[in-house]
Amino acid sequence: MGFKIAVLKETAGGERRVAAVPETVKKLSALGATVAVEQGAGAGATVSDEAYREAGAEVGDRAAVLKDADLVFAVQGPDAADLAGAKDGVMLAAALDPFGNRDRIDGYASADIDALAMEFMPRITRAQSMDILSSQSNLNGYKAVLDAAHHYGRAFPMMMTAAGTVSAARVFVMGVGVAGLQAIATAKRLGAQVSATDVRSATKEQIKSLGAKPIFVESVEGIEGEGSGGYATEMSEEYKKAQAELVSDHIAKQDIVITTALIPGRAAPRLINDAQIASMRAGSVIVDLAAEQGGNVEGAVAGEAVERHGVTILGAKDMASTMAADTSALFARNLYNFVNAFWADDTDAPVFPDDDELVKGVRVTKDGKVVSERLLAD
């Protein structure tokens, strides 16, 4: 039968994405893999079972899909018990949230599952096409602006009419990673006056290139540099104080604020406190894209719209699932690109060398043990 890839139906509440789409099924089949998809796996992303069959996949229940599978694709990592019936040493590639679900990772080790946490993919040029965090964050930044516009209740662009002028909305983006950059670009396309900030000084030029105004502390050194893999690290206390003062002055003049700051393995940094929220005018909107990781904004609740001091705070939850057709396609391509990069034509199967930088980055369990340096050092 050759190398078999099983694609599971997601079971997490609110999750509508799927880890393979007909396009990637065809590509995986062309490599020589057999692809089996669990019944109904693509329903949330508007992909029918028949579409998978037409692309060359087998479709069946979970037991049939997992039987003899060499590699399992999922969006959110299932519990080890959900992989019952899979053979010993089966590989799992998914978003596993290793820091937030350490017990699940330990369960993979106990069940002899070779687990690959795709969000641990090193942020290097070679791996850009495999980076699930970037592909999903891109659309999250876009959707954050649309959600803000929906709740704002006023127009985004300046409009000059016979009855008078409507002022442009002022949008402030905090955190200029992939999501933040897309939020800036989307807000600009909608006609807003956009400003943005980040602890990494290198993002100033990126902000300017999108036509937005950079808001930075100039007199105080921020951080030593970017953290490993291109992520931001913690700011110095002196920088935090200066940044808070600058932001407090600036945020009081904004109509919409979008926060995107995350630090891998830690709770999301607090960027906006209650006093700063109170300084904003009634009817303003804040979107906290880090709400599920503890939140950048005081009072934010994941999945809810909370009003404080007349300001609506939107706590993002399952943002990528609200655009499941597109986010699934991107996620599926990330997984295909990963497998394709290691596919060996002589064996008609992927070979994942232990000493490869990407494999070392994403592998969290193997041979009944937790092997990720990031987890073992935590």
C-alpha positions in Angstrom: 0.0 0.0 0.0 3.0 2.3 0.5 3.2 5.2 2.8 -0.2 6.1 4.3 -1.3 9.5 5.5 -4.4 9.7 7.6 -6.3 13.0 7.8 -8.5 13.3 10.9 -11.8 15.2 11.5 -11.2 17.8 14.2 -13.0 17.3 17.5 -12.1 20.5 19.3 -15.1 22.8 19.9 -15.3 25.6 17.3 -12.6 24.1 15.1 -13.8 24.1 11.4 -10.4 23.7 9.7 -9.1 20.5 8.1 -5.5 19.5 7.6 -5.7 18.5 4.0 -7.7 19.8 1.0 -8.2 18.2 -2.4 -5.3 20.2 -3.9 -2.8 18.7 -1.4 -4.4 15.3 -1.6 -3.6 15.2 -5.3 0.0 16.4 -4.6 0.6 13.9 -1.9 -0.8 11.1 -4.1 1.5 12.3 -6.9 4.5 11.8 -4.5 3.4 8.2 -4.0 1.5 8.4 -0.7 -1.9 6.9 0.0 -4.2 9.5 1.6 -7.1 8.4 3.8 -9.6 11.1 5.1 -12.0 10.6 7.9 -15.7 11.1 6.9 -16.9 14.6 7.3 -13.4 16.0 8.0 -13.7 18.8 5.5 -17.4 19.8 6.2 -16.5 22.9 8.2 -14.2 24.1 5.4 -16.8 23.4 2.7 -15.0 20.4 1.4 -17.2 17.3 0.7 -16.2 13.7 1.1 -16.8 13.3 -2.6 -14.3 16.1 -3.4 -11.7 14.1 -1.5 -12.5 10.9 -3.4 -12.3 12.7 -6.7 -8.8 13.9 -5.6 -7.7 10.4 -5.0 -8.3 9.9 -1.3 -9.9 7.0 0.5 -12.7 8.1 2.8 -13.8 6.2 5.8 -14.4 6.1 9.6 -11.6 6.9 12.0 -10.7 3.3 12.6 -10.3 2.6 8.9 -8.4 5.8 8.3 -5.9 5.2 11.2 -5.4 1.5 10.4 -1.8 1.1 9.1 -1.3 4.9 8.9 2.3 6.0 8.9 1.6 9.7 9.4 -1.5 11.5 10.8 -2.4 15.0 9.8 -4.5 17.1 12.1 -5.0 20.8 12.8 -5.3 20.7 16.5 -3.5 17.8 18.1 -5.9 15.0 19.3 -5.4 13.2 22.6 -3.3 10.1 22.4 -6.5 8.1 23.1 -8.1 9.4 19.9 -5.3 7.7 18.0 -6.1 4.3 19.4 -5.8 1.7 16.7 -2.8 3.4 15.0 0.4 1.4 14.9 3.3 1.9 17.3 5.6 4.7 16.3 3.0 6.5 14.1 3.9 10.1 13.3 1.5 13.0 14.1 1.9 16.4 12.5 -0.3 19.1 13.8 -0.5 22.2 16.0 0.1 20.6 19.4 0.3 23.6 21.8 3.2 21.9 23.6 3.5 24.4 26.4 -0.2 24.7 27.0 -0.9 21.0 26.7 2.2 19.3 28.2 0.1 16.5 29.6 -1.0 15.6 26.1 2.6 15.6 24.9 3.5 13.2 27.7 0.6 11.1 26.6 2.1 10.9 23.1 5.3 9.7 24.5 3.6 7.0 26.6 1.7 5.9 23.5 4.8 5.7 21.4 3.6 8.4 19.0 6.3 10.4 17.1 4.7 13.8 17.5 5.7 16.8 15.4 4.6 20.2 16.7 4.3 22.2 13.6 4.2 25.5 15.4 7.8 24.8 16.5 8.9 25.1 12.9 12.1 27.2 12.9 11.6 30.6 11.4 14.3 30.4 8.7 14.1 31.0 5.0 14.1 27.3 4.2 11.0 26.7 6.3 8.8 29.7 5.3 6.5 27.6 3.2 5.9 25.2 6.2 5.3 27.8 8.9 1.7 27.3 10.1 1.9 30.2 12.6 2.6 32.7 9.8 0.0 31.3 7.4 -2.8 31.4 10.0 -1.7 34.7 11.5 -1.9 36.4 8.2 -5.6 35.8 7.9 -6.1 36.5 11.6 -4.7 40.0 11.2 -7.1 40.6 8.3 -10.1 39.3 10.2 -9.3 41.4 13.3 -9.7 44.5 11.2 -13.0 43.3 9.8 -14.3 42.4 13.2 -13.3 45.8 14.5 -15.0 47.6 11.7 -18.2 45.6 12.3 -18.3 46.7 16.0 -17.0 50.2 15.5 -20.3 51.6 14.1 -18.6 54.4 12.1 -16.9 54.6 8.7 -13.3 53.8 8.2 -12.3 56.2 5.4 -12.6 59.9 5.3 -15.7 60.9 3.3 -16.4 64.4 1.9 -20.1 64.8 1.3 -22.5 67.7 0.6 -23.6 67.3 4.2 -20.1 67.6 5.6 -17.0 65.5 6.2 -16.7 62.2 7.9 -13.3 61.8 9.6 -11.2 58.7 8.9 -10.9 56.2 11.7 -7.7 56.1 13.6 -6.3 52.5 14.0 -3.3 51.6 16.2 -1.7 48.2 15.8 0.4 46.9 18.6 2.8 44.1 17.6 4.1 44.0 14.1 4.5 40.4 13.3 2.7 38.6 10.5 -0.8 39.3 12.0 0.1 42.9 12.7 1.4 43.7 9.3 -1.7 42.3 7.7 -3.9 44.3 10.1 -2.0 47.4 9.0 -2.4 46.6 5.4 -6.1 45.8 5.7 -6.9 48.9 7.8 -5.1 51.1 5.2 -7.1 49.5 2.4 -10.2 50.4 4.2 -9.1 54.0 4.4 -8.1 54.4 8.1 -5.3 56.5 9.5 -3.0 53.8 10.8 -0.2 53.8 13.3 1.7 50.8 14.8 4.4 49.9 17.3 6.6 47.0 18.2 9.5 46.3 20.5 11.7 45.4 17.6 13.2 48.5 16.0 13.6 46.7 12.7 9.9 46.8 12.1 9.9 50.6 11.7 10.7 50.3 8.0 8.0 47.6 7.5 5.4 49.9 9.1 6.4 52.8 6.9 6.4 50.6 3.8 2.7 50.0 4.4 1.9 53.7 4.7 1.4 53.7 8.4 3.1 55.8 11.1 5.6 54.1 13.5 5.2 54.9 17.2 8.4 54.0 19.0 10.3 54.9 22.1 13.4 56.6 20.8 15.3 57.5 24.0 15.4 54.1 25.7 16.9 50.9 24.5 14.2 48.3 24.0 15.4 44.8 23.8 18.8 43.3 23.2 17.5 42.0 19.9 15.0 39.5 18.4 14.6 36.3 20.2 15.4 32.9 18.6 13.5 32.2 15.5 12.6 35.8 14.9 10.3 36.2 17.9 10.3 39.1 20.2 11.8 38.6 23.7 10.8 40.4 26.9 11.4 44.1 27.1 13.6 45.7 29.7 11.8 47.3 32.7 13.0 50.8 31.6 11.7 50.3 28.1 8.4 48.9 29.4 7.9 52.1 31.5 8.7 54.5 28.6 6.6 52.4 26.2 3.6 52.5 28.5 3.8 56.3 28.8 4.1 56.7 25.0 1.2 54.3 24.4 -1.0 55.9 27.0 -0.7 59.3 25.2 -1.3 57.8 21.8 -4.0 55.3 22.6 -6.3 58.0 24.1 -6.6 59.4 20.5 -7.3 56.2 18.8 -10.7 54.7 17.6 -9.5 51.2 17.1 -6.6 49.3 18.7 -5.5 45.8 17.6 -3.1 43.9 19.8 -1.1 40.9 18.5 1.8 40.4 21.0 2.8 36.8 21.9 5.9 35.3 23.5 6.2 31.6 22.8 5.9 29.5 26.0 4.7 32.3 28.2 1.5 34.2 28.9 0.8 37.0 26.5 2.3 40.3 27.7 0.0 42.9 29.1 -0.1 45.9 26.7 -3.2 47.8 27.7 -4.5 48.4 31.2 -7.8 49.6 32.5 -6.8 53.2 32.9 -5.7 53.3 29.2 -9.0 51.8 28.2 -10.8 54.5 30.2 -8.9 57.2 28.3 -10.4 56.1 24.9 -13.6 57.7 23.7 -16.9 55.9 24.0 -17.6 53.7 21.0 -13.9 52.8 20.4 -13.0 49.1 19.8 -10.0 47.0 20.9 -9.3 43.6 19.3 -7.1 41.3 21.4 -5.6 38.6 19.2 -3.8 37.1 22.2 -6.9 36.6 24.3 -6.6 32.8 24.2 -3.0 33.1 25.6 -4.0 35.3 28.6 -4.6 38.5 26.7 -2.7 41.7 25.9 -5.7 43.8 27.2 -6.9 43.9 30.8 -10.4 42.5 30.9 -10.3 40.7 27.6 -12.2 37.4 27.5 -11.5 35.0 24.7 -14.6 34.5 22.5 -16.5 37.4 24.0 -17.2 41.1 23.4 -16.8 42.9 26.7 -17.6 46.6 27.3 -15.4 48.6 29.7 -15.7 52.4 30.0 -17.8 52.5 26.8 -15.1 50.7 24.9 -15.8 47.3 23.3 -13.0 44.7 23.8 -13.1 41.8 21.4 -11.3 38.7 22.7 -10.3 36.7 19.7 -11.0 32.9 19.8 -10.9 30.4 17.0 -10.2 33.3 14.6 -8.7 31.1 11.9 -11.8 28.8 12.0 -14.1 31.7 10.9 -12.3 31.6 7.6 -11.9 27.8 7.4 -11.8 27.4 3.7 -8.8 29.7 3.2 -7.0 28.9 6.5 -7.4 25.1 5.8 -5.9 25.5 2.3 -2.9 27.3 3.7 -2.4 24.9 6.6 -2.7 22.0 4.3 0.0 23.4 2.0 2.2 23.9 5.0 2.0 20.2 5.8 2.4 19.2 2.2 5.5 21.4 1.8 7.0 19.8 4.9 6.4 16.2 3.8 7.6 17.0 0.2 10.8 18.5 1.5 11.8 15.2 3.1 10.3 12.8 0.5 12.7 10.1 -0.7 11.9 8.8 -4.2 13.9 5.6 -3.6 11.7 4.6 -0.7 8.4 6.3 -1.7 8.2 7.7 1.8 9.5 10.8 3.7 12.7 10.4 5.7 13.1 12.8 8.7 16.8 12.8 9.7 17.3 13.3 13.5 20.0 15.8 12.8 18.0 18.0 10.4 17.3 21.5 11.8 13.6 21.5 10.9 13.0 18.0 12.2 14.8 18.8 15.5 12.7 21.9 15.8 9.3 20.3 15.4 9.8 16.8 16.9 8.6 16.7 20.5 8.3 13.0 21.2 10.0 9.9 19.8 10.7 6.3 20.9 8.5 6.8 24.0 10.2 9.9 25.2 9.8 13.7 25.2 12.8 14.8 23.1 12.1 18.5 22.4 14.9 20.7 23.8 12.4 23.5 24.3 10.2 21.4 26.4 12.9 19.7 28.4 14.4 23.1 29.2 11.0 24.6 30.3 
